[in-house]
């Protein structure tokens, strides 16, 4: 029998169906005979001990401009679902964190992908710090003196918000750049959060590789090459995707991560590797499925659903 699947995501009308990984997961689920419902996170609430959501049944098709059809809205207890996909985009703020707390009321009886407690406790730029031997030199700090000393030591650095996404707010500060002080003023005026500072890796000019791991196993990758004049490789920031394969070092990195990802219930993750270094472990709403499918002909959405079906006994 098909699974009942609720997809917690951003508005369907605003997605790019040619690149969106959630849409690929929905198409595959539908093709496998599962039922889909859609809701946005602000339409979920906890009523006593019951987690409810205002959902709409949805059918999807790979047709730009007509890619979804909603049925009549209704209120359901999410405990009635077999699976909830937590797929709204970051920023990873208190609203996102609250959603993970609410979803813990139904997981694991209703399987939430990814495990909401693990998502909350393992944001992409913090989980990675537990693997310092795999990372470039990295600092997470509020302290301006520590940041300036790090810059003196490494010269060429990357400064980025700890809970940002899509390359937004990521700056390269070269050794002769006089803007670090102003940049810190801007960040710390706007936010009380610390910053992540890393040594700039020139290897990024050849690409920042996104590797998809399913239950800890690397099953596909895409290289993302920064646009001319930009140090960011994110596709949202103009990065160019290209076909790639895994190196021995990248397989070593994946092998080191696998036991932790499996133990935490992080079923669908995407790691970022520049040269020989791991820079992020993406657990909130990883992307890259459609790009890998185009380059390699590999249907990773099917691999994800096969794993979920096995866990649900479907």
Secondary structure as UniProt FT lines:
FT   STRAND          4..8
FT   HELIX           12..14
FT   TURN            17..19
FT   HELIX           21..31
FT   TURN            32..33
FT   STRAND          35..39
FT   HELIX           41..43
FT   STRAND          44..47
FT   TURN            48..49
FT   STRAND          50..60
FT   TURN            64..65
FT   STRAND          68..77
FT   HELIX           78..80
FT   STRAND          83..86
FT   HELIX           94..103
FT   TURN            104..109
FT   STRAND          111..113
FT   HELIX           116..121
FT   HELIX           124..127
FT   HELIX           128..130
FT   HELIX           132..134
FT   STRAND          138..141
FT   HELIX           144..154
FT   STRAND          157..161
FT   TURN            162..163
FT   TURN            166..169
FT   STRAND          171..173
FT   TURN            175..176
FT   HELIX           180..190
FT   STRAND          195..199
FT   HELIX           202..206
FT   STRAND          208..214
FT   TURN            215..216
FT   STRAND          217..225
FT   TURN            228..229
FT   HELIX           235..237
FT   STRAND          240..242
FT   HELIX           248..264
FT   STRAND          268..274
FT   TURN            275..276
FT   STRAND          277..282
FT   HELIX           289..296
FT   HELIX           300..312
//
